[in-house]
Amino acid sequence: MRERLSREALAELIRRNSAEIVRLHRRVHQTWAERALPGGEGRWRSAAVEFRERYNALAYPGGYEHALTLLDADDAPSIEIALVFLEEAPYFFRSGFMSKRLRQKVKQCRWRGALSERQLERLDVILHREQQWRARDRDARSE
């Protein structure tokens, strides 16, 4: 994804794609439950293939694996996309793993001096939000 989208347009794309992944994933599970019905096996296989084929493009603007490589090279547009993704915190199949890896990559970009002052501030907000979430989760488990 080399075209430059505004932060708002990028956030909307992430939200829309996240909803589509959830829909596709739900369809895989629904058709799995119905696979014993006539034609059910074919519907389930079709749903699974569609999910697999579309996942990478939907999960992350420009493709997740490619983005990791670009972040290693301190690519400025990729850093921005990663920050918006982390700010939006989408929830779908494997998004937690993706977010963890993206946080690590963006923090490495920070250590290499690739983030602007504004991006550093945004990363601090993201990391602070994560700390708060972990503290709440830890407190809830201890009750």
C-alpha positions as CSV (number, residue, x, y, z in Angstrom):
1,M,0.0,0.0,0.0
2,R,2.1,2.9,-1.2
3,E,-0.7,5.4,-1.7
4,R,-0.9,7.8,1.2
5,L,-4.2,7.7,3.0
6,S,-5.2,10.2,5.7
7,R,-5.1,8.8,9.3
8,E,-8.9,8.8,9.3
9,A,-9.1,6.9,6.0
10,L,-6.5,4.4,7.1
11,A,-8.4,3.9,10.4
12,E,-11.7,3.4,8.5
13,L,-10.0,0.9,6.2
14,I,-8.6,-1.1,9.2
15,R,-12.1,-1.1,10.9
16,R,-13.8,-2.2,7.7
17,N,-11.3,-4.9,6.9
18,S,-11.4,-6.1,10.5
19,A,-15.2,-6.5,10.3
20,E,-14.8,-8.5,7.0
21,I,-12.3,-10.9,8.6
22,V,-14.7,-11.5,11.5
23,R,-17.5,-12.1,9.0
24,L,-15.3,-14.6,6.9
25,H,-14.1,-16.3,10.0
26,R,-17.6,-16.7,11.4
27,R,-18.7,-18.2,8.0
28,V,-15.9,-20.8,8.3
29,H,-17.3,-21.8,11.7
30,Q,-20.9,-21.8,10.6
31,T,-20.2,-23.9,7.6
32,W,-18.1,-26.3,9.7
33,A,-21.1,-26.9,11.9
34,E,-23.2,-27.7,8.8
35,R,-20.7,-29.8,6.9
36,A,-22.7,-33.0,7.4
37,L,-25.6,-31.6,5.5
38,P,-25.9,-32.1,1.7
39,G,-23.4,-29.9,0.1
40,G,-22.1,-28.8,3.5
41,E,-18.5,-30.1,3.0
42,G,-18.2,-28.0,-0.2
43,R,-19.6,-24.9,1.4
44,W,-17.2,-25.3,4.4
45,R,-14.2,-25.8,2.1
46,S,-15.1,-22.8,0.0
47,A,-15.5,-20.6,3.1
48,A,-12.1,-21.8,4.4
49,V,-10.4,-21.1,1.1
50,E,-11.9,-17.6,0.8
51,F,-10.8,-16.8,4.4
52,R,-7.2,-18.0,3.7
53,E,-7.0,-16.2,0.4
54,R,-8.2,-12.9,1.6
55,Y,-6.8,-12.8,5.1
56,N,-3.3,-11.3,4.5
57,A,-4.7,-8.4,2.4
58,L,-7.5,-7.7,4.8
59,A,-5.5,-8.1,8.1
60,Y,-3.1,-5.3,7.4
61,P,-3.0,-2.5,4.8
62,G,-0.5,-3.5,2.2
63,G,-0.1,-7.0,3.7
64,Y,1.2,-7.9,7.1
65,E,4.4,-9.9,6.2
66,H,5.5,-7.2,3.8
67,A,5.0,-4.5,6.4
68,L,7.3,-6.3,8.8
69,T,10.1,-6.2,6.3
70,L,9.4,-2.5,5.6
71,L,9.4,-1.7,9.3
72,D,12.9,-3.3,9.6
73,A,14.0,-0.8,7.0
74,D,12.4,2.1,9.0
75,D,10.0,2.9,6.1
76,A,8.2,6.0,7.2
77,P,4.8,5.2,5.6
78,S,4.9,1.7,7.1
79,I,5.6,3.2,10.6
80,E,2.6,5.4,10.2
81,I,0.4,2.5,9.2
82,A,1.6,0.4,12.1
83,L,0.9,3.3,14.6
84,V,-2.7,3.7,13.2
85,F,-3.2,-0.1,13.4
86,L,-2.0,-0.1,17.1
87,E,-4.1,2.9,17.9
88,E,-7.2,1.3,16.4
89,A,-6.5,-2.0,18.1
90,P,-8.7,-4.1,15.8
91,Y,-10.0,-7.4,17.1
92,F,-10.1,-10.4,14.8
93,F,-8.4,-13.8,14.3
94,R,-4.7,-13.4,15.2
95,S,-4.9,-9.6,15.6
96,G,-3.4,-9.9,19.1
97,F,-0.3,-11.7,17.8
98,M,0.0,-9.2,15.0
99,S,-0.3,-6.2,17.4
100,K,2.4,-7.7,19.6
101,R,4.8,-8.1,16.8
102,L,4.0,-4.6,15.3
103,R,4.6,-3.0,18.8
104,Q,8.0,-4.7,18.9
105,K,8.9,-3.6,15.4
106,V,7.8,0.0,16.0
107,K,9.8,0.1,19.3
108,Q,12.8,-1.0,17.3
109,C,12.2,1.8,14.9
110,R,12.1,4.2,17.9
111,W,15.4,2.9,19.2
112,R,16.9,3.5,15.7
113,G,15.6,7.1,15.7
114,A,13.1,6.6,12.9
115,L,10.1,8.1,14.6
116,S,9.1,11.8,14.6
117,E,8.3,13.6,17.9
118,R,4.6,13.2,17.2
119,Q,5.0,9.5,16.5
120,L,7.0,9.1,19.7
121,E,4.1,10.7,21.6
122,R,1.6,8.4,19.9
123,L,3.7,5.3,20.7
124,D,3.8,6.4,24.3
125,V,0.0,6.6,24.4
126,I,-0.2,3.1,22.8
127,L,2.2,1.6,25.3
128,H,0.6,3.3,28.3
129,R,-2.9,2.0,27.2
130,E,-1.4,-1.5,27.0
131,Q,0.1,-1.2,30.5
132,Q,-3.3,-0.1,31.8
133,W,-5.0,-3.0,30.1
134,R,-2.5,-5.5,31.5
135,A,-2.9,-4.0,35.0
136,R,-6.8,-4.3,34.8
137,D,-6.4,-7.9,33.5
138,R,-4.0,-8.8,36.3
139,D,-6.3,-7.3,38.9
140,A,-9.4,-9.1,37.5
141,R,-7.5,-12.4,37.6
142,S,-6.4,-11.9,41.2
143,E,-10.0,-11.3,42.5
